[in-house]
Amino acid sequence: MSQIKIVENTSEIGAGTRGASLGVGALKVVAHNKRSGFFGKYEKIVVQDENDLLNDVTDFQYAKRINGLVKVYERTTDIISKVLNNGDFPLVLSGDHACAGGTIAGIKNQFPDKRLGVIWIDAHADIHTPYTTPSGNIHGMPLATALGTDNKESQVNEPIAETKEFWEKLKNMGGVSPKVAPEDVVFISVRDTEQPEDEFMARNGIKNYAVDEVRAKGLEKVASEIKDKLAACDMVYISFDVDSMDCILVSKGTGTPVENGLSPEEARFFMNEFAKWDKVNCMEVVEINPCLDEKINRMAEVAYDILEEFTQHIEKRI
């Protein structure tokens, strides 16, 4: 019988601010305060991080600490692949969003011949590359690793040779590249992008359901359209960055908070709806940062309620 396995990935070397590694712990504090047995209910698998690299100056201007991230991706790929091979459901709780590239690599490593769809619920598109990044922070690049792109059409940087070598390793992690096609990617709530990302999305026709469109069409209609768009996919991965939610409504307890996002109720609807969908074989929650939370631990509190509820829907169908 299939089971949910919690995969904890506390890596935060891809972020520009510190504290995302504490996000999983912040969720556990909420569960404890609620007297919930959530974290004792499921088997836990921990991905070893490389966060000690944060103590050193990085040599990689346009992909900071990419050397450590390659190791994290290798470990994540192995763990996710094994969980899926056992017929179980990986529920991934991660630090910064760079981790998601390793999760996707693990899915494709296990199912190289199956077509993967990705629903990316986020304020950011995360399709920068070392050739386009304005910051060098790799939490803005995980989806680009899955798409197998350099986006040199929009190039603004010239990375050093070693950066390029590590970048190729990230793109080819799991033995498959690209892992997902642009037509099988759907964004929800993306609203903070740079020109190279906009150009890539336009060239490749990637659909973004902006918050205004979500509200104009209605939640049920948007969810239905997304399922129709990804109907040809054999499996679907959901990535939920908490900054997809409006930082004014919730809190600024995330690495890159952005206003005018989803309400917690809207985010809950989408996560519940997709958790019920039998194509979905992995879900990931990222970028809770209690160090930045001006409302004590409010982001984790909101995220925990969403997490607990959508997990119940996963349990009912696996």
Kinemage of the C-alpha trace (Angstrom):
@kinemage 1
@onewidth
@group {chain A} dominant
@subgroup {mainchain}
@vectorlist {calphas} color= white
{ca met a 1} P 0.000 0.000 0.000
{ca ser a 2} L 1.338 3.446 -0.935
{ca gln a 3} L 2.367 5.765 1.861
{ca ile a 4} L 3.290 9.407 2.208
{ca lys a 5} L 6.988 9.917 2.923
{ca ile a 6} L 8.133 13.325 4.137
{ca val a 7} L 11.380 14.410 2.491
{ca glu a 8} L 13.062 17.236 4.413
{ca asn a 9} L 15.486 19.289 2.348
{ca thr a 10} L 16.867 22.138 4.442
{ca ser a 11} L 19.256 23.483 1.808
{ca glu a 12} L 19.337 27.283 1.664
{ca ile a 13} L 22.486 27.892 -0.376
{ca gly a 14} L 20.420 29.074 -3.331
{ca ala a 15} L 18.806 32.019 -1.548
{ca gly a 16} L 20.001 35.580 -1.184
{ca thr a 17} L 18.912 35.840 2.460
{ca arg a 18} L 19.489 33.408 5.299
{ca gly a 19} L 16.888 31.440 7.240
{ca ala a 20} L 15.028 29.238 4.743
{ca ser a 21} L 16.703 26.180 6.276
{ca leu a 22} L 14.620 26.868 9.388
{ca gly a 23} L 11.326 26.680 7.509
{ca val a 24} L 10.722 22.994 8.181
{ca gly a 25} L 11.434 23.552 11.865
{ca ala a 26} L 8.979 26.459 11.882
{ca leu a 27} L 6.296 24.118 10.532
{ca lys a 28} L 7.100 21.650 13.305
{ca val a 29} L 6.701 24.388 15.923
{ca val a 30} L 3.227 25.114 14.564
{ca ala a 31} L 2.311 21.420 14.633
{ca his a 32} L 3.563 21.131 18.222
{ca asn a 33} L 1.584 24.184 19.325
{ca lys a 34} L -1.524 22.693 17.737
{ca arg a 35} L -0.831 19.378 19.498
{ca ser a 36} L -0.822 17.768 16.078
{ca gly a 37} L 0.842 14.442 15.420
{ca phe a 38} L 1.480 15.317 11.779
{ca phe a 39} L 5.256 14.996 11.893
{ca gly a 40} L 5.129 11.766 13.862
{ca lys a 41} L 2.672 10.172 11.471
{ca tyr a 42} L 4.893 9.770 8.420
{ca glu a 43} L 8.341 8.344 7.820
{ca lys a 44} L 10.911 11.116 7.425
{ca ile a 45} L 13.868 11.148 5.044
{ca val a 46} L 16.419 13.943 5.380
{ca val a 47} L 18.530 15.307 2.523
{ca gln a 48} L 22.006 16.221 3.732
{ca asp a 49} L 22.625 19.908 3.042
{ca glu a 50} L 25.723 21.908 2.151
{ca asn a 51} L 24.762 24.973 4.164
{ca asp a 52} L 28.249 25.288 5.693
{ca leu a 53} L 29.247 26.795 2.348
{ca leu a 54} L 27.415 29.928 3.485
{ca asn a 55} L 30.351 30.608 5.798
{ca asp a 56} L 32.696 31.036 2.831
{ca val a 57} L 32.902 33.449 -0.074
{ca thr a 58} L 31.666 31.760 -3.238
{ca asp a 59} L 33.772 31.652 -6.397
{ca phe a 60} L 30.725 31.586 -8.655
{ca gln a 61} L 29.372 35.072 -9.284
{ca tyr a 62} L 26.524 34.041 -11.570
{ca ala a 63} L 25.540 30.827 -9.760
{ca lys a 64} L 26.448 31.221 -6.108
{ca arg a 65} L 27.522 27.985 -4.385
{ca ile a 66} L 26.579 25.913 -7.412
{ca asn a 67} L 29.297 23.449 -6.409
{ca gly a 68} L 27.351 22.599 -3.254
{ca leu a 69} L 24.028 22.555 -5.037
{ca val a 70} L 25.241 19.826 -7.391
{ca lys a 71} L 25.779 17.625 -4.331
{ca val a 72} L 22.341 18.494 -2.922
{ca tyr a 73} L 20.745 17.682 -6.292
{ca glu a 74} L 22.518 14.322 -6.406
{ca arg a 75} L 21.233 13.385 -2.950
{ca thr a 76} L 17.733 14.679 -3.628
{ca thr a 77} L 17.535 12.867 -6.960
{ca asp a 78} L 18.470 9.596 -5.300
{ca ile a 79} L 15.985 9.963 -2.435
{ca ile a 80} L 13.017 11.058 -4.552
{ca ser a 81} L 13.675 8.273 -7.066
{ca lys a 82} L 13.778 5.644 -4.316
{ca val a 83} L 10.563 6.876 -2.689
{ca leu a 84} L 8.757 6.717 -6.030
{ca asn a 85} L 10.295 3.332 -6.840
{ca asn a 86} L 8.737 1.977 -3.650
{ca gly a 87} L 5.346 3.186 -4.843
{ca asp a 88} L 5.161 5.930 -2.216
{ca phe a 89} L 4.312 9.626 -2.422
{ca pro a 90} L 7.134 12.106 -1.705
{ca leu a 91} L 5.856 15.107 0.229
{ca val a 92} L 8.839 17.439 0.055
{ca leu a 93} L 9.399 20.223 2.575
{ca ser a 94} L 12.314 22.351 1.461
{ca gly a 95} L 14.295 25.445 2.323
{ca asp a 96} L 14.902 27.655 -0.681
{ca his a 97} L 13.344 26.991 -4.086
{ca ala a 98} L 16.609 25.860 -5.678
{ca cys a 99} L 15.833 22.479 -4.088
{ca ala a 100} L 12.968 21.909 -6.525
{ca gly a 101} L 15.311 21.188 -9.424
{ca gly a 102} L 16.636 18.161 -7.563
{ca thr a 103} L 13.126 16.964 -6.807
{ca ile a 104} L 12.170 17.114 -10.478
{ca ala a 105} L 15.388 15.302 -11.387
{ca gly a 106} L 14.423 12.522 -9.006
{ca ile a 107} L 10.996 12.143 -10.587
{ca lys a 108} L 12.424 11.900 -14.088
{ca asn a 109} L 15.223 9.603 -12.960
{ca gln a 110} L 12.591 7.138 -11.802
{ca phe a 111} L 10.271 7.656 -14.774
{ca pro a 112} L 12.506 8.725 -17.690
{ca asp a 113} L 9.997 7.734 -20.360
{ca lys a 114} L 6.945 9.365 -18.794
{ca arg a 115} L 5.775 12.856 -19.691
{ca leu a 116} L 5.986 15.226 -16.715
{ca gly a 117} L 3.808 18.266 -16.120
{ca val a 118} L 4.763 21.009 -13.659
{ca ile a 119} L 2.456 23.399 -11.826
{ca trp a 120} L 4.606 26.178 -10.367
{ca ile a 121} L 2.700 28.233 -7.771
{ca asp a 122} L 5.022 31.135 -7.050
{ca ala a 123} L 5.561 34.881 -7.254
{ca his a 124} L 8.609 34.172 -9.429
{ca ala a 125} L 9.168 32.212 -12.624
{ca asp a 126} L 12.542 30.805 -11.506
{ca ile a 127} L 13.739 30.343 -15.086
{ca his a 128} L 16.890 32.425 -14.853
{ca thr a 129} L 20.208 30.816 -15.757
{ca pro a 130} L 23.826 31.777 -15.037
{ca tyr a 131} L 23.688 33.587 -18.390
{ca thr a 132} L 20.727 35.805 -17.393
{ca thr a 133} L 20.613 36.113 -13.596
{ca pro a 134} L 20.773 39.614 -12.093
{ca ser a 135} L 21.691 38.269 -8.623
{ca gly a 136} L 23.495 34.954 -9.028
{ca asn a 137} L 21.094 33.347 -6.528
{ca ile a 138} L 20.203 29.871 -7.759
{ca his a 139} L 16.760 29.814 -6.137
{ca gly a 140} L 15.842 31.814 -9.232
{ca met a 141} L 16.985 29.012 -11.559
{ca pro a 142} L 15.492 25.592 -10.616
{ca leu a 143} L 12.862 25.468 -13.327
{ca ala a 144} L 15.493 26.368 -15.925
{ca thr a 145} L 17.472 23.274 -14.883
{ca ala a 146} L 14.366 21.160 -15.463
{ca leu a 147} L 13.693 22.807 -18.820
{ca gly a 148} L 17.326 22.208 -19.799
{ca thr a 149} L 17.759 25.774 -20.990
{ca asp a 150} L 20.569 28.342 -20.922
{ca asn a 151} L 18.354 31.051 -22.429
{ca lys a 152} L 21.330 32.460 -24.308
{ca glu a 153} L 18.909 34.378 -26.533
{ca ser a 154} L 18.569 36.743 -23.550
{ca gln a 155} L 22.149 36.474 -22.299
{ca val a 156} L 23.548 39.298 -20.183
{ca asn a 157} L 26.350 37.456 -18.285
{ca glu a 158} L 29.405 35.431 -19.247
{ca pro a 159} L 29.927 32.806 -16.516
{ca ile a 160} L 33.337 31.286 -15.913
{ca ala a 161} L 34.069 27.839 -17.341
{ca glu a 162} L 33.641 26.031 -14.014
{ca thr a 163} L 30.202 27.579 -13.521
{ca lys a 164} L 29.192 26.309 -16.960
{ca glu a 165} L 30.412 22.809 -16.109
{ca phe a 166} L 28.408 22.708 -12.877
{ca trp a 167} L 25.371 24.140 -14.668
{ca glu a 168} L 25.508 21.321 -17.189
{ca lys a 169} L 25.553 18.851 -14.305
{ca leu a 170} L 22.418 20.425 -12.822
{ca lys a 171} L 20.596 20.337 -16.150
{ca asn a 172} L 21.552 16.702 -16.748
{ca met a 173} L 20.925 15.500 -13.206
{ca gly a 174} L 18.972 12.265 -13.181
{ca gly a 175} L 20.192 11.342 -16.650
{ca val a 176} L 17.434 13.167 -18.548
{ca ser a 177} L 17.490 16.658 -20.096
{ca pro a 178} L 15.203 18.388 -20.621
{ca lys a 179} L 12.967 16.895 -17.949
{ca val a 180} L 9.891 18.916 -18.829
{ca ala a 181} L 8.737 20.723 -21.979
{ca pro a 182} L 7.643 24.388 -21.829
{ca glu a 183} L 4.128 23.448 -22.978
{ca asp a 184} L 3.842 21.228 -19.884
{ca val a 185} L 4.618 24.026 -17.428
{ca val a 186} L 1.896 26.187 -15.890
{ca phe a 187} L 2.479 29.144 -13.592
{ca ile a 188} L 0.028 30.391 -10.986
{ca ser a 189} L 0.493 33.820 -9.353
{ca val a 190} L 3.834 34.677 -11.009
{ca arg a 191} L 4.163 38.466 -10.855
{ca asp a 192} L 7.809 39.373 -10.218
{ca thr a 193} L 9.999 38.587 -13.229
{ca glu a 194} L 12.894 40.095 -15.163
{ca gln a 195} L 13.166 40.699 -18.909
{ca pro a 196} L 15.108 37.489 -19.770
{ca glu a 197} L 12.406 35.418 -18.068
{ca asp a 198} L 9.617 37.334 -19.802
{ca glu a 199} L 11.317 36.781 -23.149
{ca phe a 200} L 11.726 33.051 -22.512
{ca met a 201} L 8.082 32.696 -21.448
{ca ala a 202} L 6.914 34.587 -24.530
{ca arg a 203} L 9.093 32.591 -26.945
{ca asn a 204} L 7.947 29.303 -25.466
{ca gly a 205} L 4.321 30.125 -24.771
{ca ile a 206} L 4.412 29.293 -21.059
{ca lys a 207} L 1.056 30.044 -19.479
{ca asn a 208} L 0.861 32.153 -16.325
{ca tyr a 209} L -2.404 32.491 -14.458
{ca ala a 210} L -1.855 35.886 -12.865
{ca val a 211} L -3.873 36.691 -9.766
{ca asp a 212} L -6.235 38.986 -11.666
{ca glu a 213} L -7.024 36.240 -14.168
{ca val a 214} L -7.539 33.714 -11.378
{ca arg a 215} L -10.110 35.974 -9.781
{ca ala a 216} L -11.768 36.965 -13.045
{ca lys a 217} L -12.219 33.353 -14.185
{ca gly a 218} L -12.754 31.788 -10.783
{ca leu a 219} L -10.720 29.142 -9.003
{ca glu a 220} L -12.661 26.165 -10.326
{ca lys a 221} L -12.349 27.322 -13.946
{ca val a 222} L -8.603 27.891 -13.668
{ca ala a 223} L -8.022 24.494 -12.053
{ca ser a 224} L -10.089 22.853 -14.775
{ca glu a 225} L -8.148 24.621 -17.556
{ca ile a 226} L -4.837 23.542 -16.022
{ca lys a 227} L -5.940 19.914 -15.827
{ca asp a 228} L -7.053 20.069 -19.445
{ca lys a 229} L -3.744 21.630 -20.521
{ca leu a 230} L -1.740 18.898 -18.771
{ca ala a 231} L -4.094 16.062 -19.693
{ca ala a 232} L -1.488 14.431 -21.954
{ca cys a 233} L 1.060 14.277 -19.130
{ca asp a 234} L 1.551 10.945 -17.400
{ca met a 235} L 2.401 12.583 -14.089
{ca val a 236} L 2.370 16.045 -12.522
{ca tyr a 237} L 4.596 17.711 -9.924
{ca ile a 238} L 3.307 20.611 -7.812
{ca ser a 239} L 5.709 23.227 -6.455
{ca phe a 240} L 4.233 25.603 -3.873
{ca asp a 241} L 6.370 28.584 -2.944
{ca val a 242} L 4.735 30.428 -0.057
{ca asp a 243} L 5.620 33.768 -1.666
{ca ser a 244} L 2.839 33.007 -4.148
{ca met a 245} L 0.626 34.371 -1.372
{ca asp a 246} L 0.206 38.087 -0.754
{ca cys a 247} L 2.819 39.165 1.786
{ca ile a 248} L 0.486 41.839 3.147
{ca leu a 249} L -2.302 39.342 3.794
{ca val a 250} L 0.028 36.734 5.299
{ca ser a 251} L 3.499 37.968 6.306
{ca lys a 252} L 6.957 38.696 4.907
{ca gly a 253} L 8.294 35.428 6.284
{ca thr a 254} L 9.807 34.324 2.991
{ca gly a 255} L 12.991 35.118 1.073
{ca thr a 256} L 11.474 37.393 -1.565
{ca pro a 257} L 8.004 38.576 -0.484
{ca val a 258} L 5.761 40.179 -3.099
{ca glu a 259} L 2.453 41.984 -2.707
{ca asn a 260} L -0.735 41.347 -4.688
{ca gly a 261} L -0.531 37.564 -4.509
{ca leu a 262} L -2.992 34.806 -3.760
{ca ser a 263} L -4.964 34.833 -0.560
{ca pro a 264} L -4.385 31.877 1.764
{ca glu a 265} L -7.844 30.624 0.841
{ca glu a 266} L -7.005 30.701 -2.880
{ca ala a 267} L -3.718 28.902 -2.300
{ca arg a 268} L -5.509 26.304 -0.175
{ca phe a 269} L -8.044 25.702 -2.925
{ca phe a 270} L -5.403 25.008 -5.557
{ca met a 271} L -3.314 22.759 -3.317
{ca asn a 272} L -6.366 20.753 -2.273
{ca glu a 273} L -7.656 20.486 -5.822
{ca phe a 274} L -4.342 19.242 -7.174
{ca ala a 275} L -3.794 16.892 -4.217
{ca lys a 276} L -6.988 15.088 -5.263
{ca trp a 277} L -5.736 14.648 -8.858
{ca asp a 278} L -4.464 11.151 -9.550
{ca lys a 279} L -1.780 12.420 -11.968
{ca val a 280} L 0.006 14.251 -9.152
{ca asn a 281} L 2.817 12.089 -7.773
{ca cys a 282} L 4.862 14.654 -5.811
{ca met a 283} L 4.203 17.949 -4.019
{ca glu a 284} L 6.748 20.368 -2.569
{ca val a 285} L 6.479 23.351 -0.201
{ca val a 286} L 9.335 25.877 -0.141
{ca glu a 287} L 10.688 29.239 1.048
{ca ile a 288} L 9.237 29.553 4.562
{ca asn a 289} L 11.707 31.805 6.388
{ca pro a 290} L 10.875 32.497 10.040
{ca cys a 291} L 13.891 34.803 10.379
{ca leu a 292} L 12.154 37.309 8.114
{ca asp a 293} L 8.666 36.968 9.604
{ca glu a 294} L 7.536 40.259 11.080
{ca lys a 295} L 4.481 38.478 12.521
{ca ile a 296} L 6.454 35.971 14.648
{ca asn a 297} L 5.722 32.658 12.820
{ca arg a 298} L 2.662 33.604 10.784
{ca met a 299} L 3.907 32.322 7.404
{ca ala a 300} L 4.540 28.868 8.849
{ca glu a 301} L 1.143 28.899 10.559
{ca val a 302} L -0.661 29.626 7.302
{ca ala a 303} L 1.480 27.173 5.339
{ca tyr a 304} L 0.974 24.441 7.936
{ca asp a 305} L -2.809 24.695 7.716
{ca ile a 306} L -2.593 24.363 3.932
{ca leu a 307} L -0.096 21.492 4.231
{ca glu a 308} L -2.174 19.529 6.721
{ca glu a 309} L -5.324 19.858 4.658
{ca phe a 310} L -3.910 18.904 1.260
{ca thr a 311} L -2.071 15.956 2.813
{ca gln a 312} L -5.433 14.581 3.922
{ca his a 313} L -6.563 14.628 0.283
{ca ile a 314} L -3.393 12.826 -0.829
{ca glu a 315} L -4.005 10.148 1.810
{ca lys a 316} L -7.502 9.495 0.521
{ca arg a 317} L -6.385 8.676 -2.988
{ca ile a 318} L -3.048 6.846 -2.709
